[in-house]
Amino acid sequence: MFFVGEPTTTIPKEFKTPLQKMTYTTLSKLKIPFERVDTDVAVTMDDCIEIDKKLNMKMVKTLFLCNRQKTAFYLFITTNNKVFSSKTFSCSLKISRVSFVPKELFEKMLGAEIGAATVFSILLDNNNTIRIIFDNDVVSNEFYGCSDGTTTGYMKIKTNDIINILLPYTKHSAEIIIM
């Protein structure tokens, strides 16, 4: 059985990655409230079903994509139940087809391992190399569920706080598409 701890509004006692520490430090600095749970290692959307129940929200699906030359990068945030179509995504942005970023580049740029892609990785993107793309269905939800930068920590935050406080703080903007 997949373990999901009880929801809490306190930061973890120990940080597992530099990104996780940066995530909670930033949330505290920006006074963004959150609820979080500790879990077993979760890497698939099926693993997130129990997390969704505990936090009473729906986890987003965060994909890290790039062009063939690996010179253009996209953090695409969509609902957990949508199947990703590279063709539809590329057409929506009027760009050439994209693919998933290779593991080594993923970990280097996002500061997280595969399965822990999160919007909080933009805290590491000081040069605005990554475009943040939201599926319109995510933006219309009151709450935003995501990884805290690990595969064992998940959180619930108001979507408006991500769009209107976190993104401007990091000097990123949200591009919203309909998929």
Steps between C-alpha positions, in 0.01 A plus 500: 500500500625847406584712809375859524555684827256737663482852355706766674578868448853480640822466304684165503740442790773403252539589135579227248614729217618860461189569289270376777669735748477787252130424444405529866732796562332686212148410611583635845661817362202569272251406773330246274298252708514131416400158621735209442532126550793263519461186289662188369687562175239618249591524134181424308165673488346181645717550810343843541142375550549450875684832527207673330260347755709611801545856373151526348621622160633370167872466436626667182713321242824689435698417186842634403533531124752633249557548130724263302806724545444522878506879482136574585345364820139478618359407840149391407247470780178319421232301678584153621246328275603643162708305254786711368515563126824653375328598176214683677739670742731615221210625287358693797829687542578517126838332554672196352430164660633442849613195690580419861823644637767229552546381861841665560382838372169463689679448831753777436248765394211413733702399806273197537490139395261354244155487659554815705463767232350806665428863431739579787792409274467849355670616819818361340436654157666838552547561127135432408603214274178309571161612370216422740195369315172431681208303368193722539331227704770529769464876528125468550547284815509668841776273626825383349652168609866431428828353616716701740805402294514141623312180420393469865355844573185645348314821565179693445520871426253750359544518123475880514799509736708308245393724210489838676770475768754224424538555125551879524746445787710278271457742206307237304157532348232245430402420145157341494389265224193290435580134446 
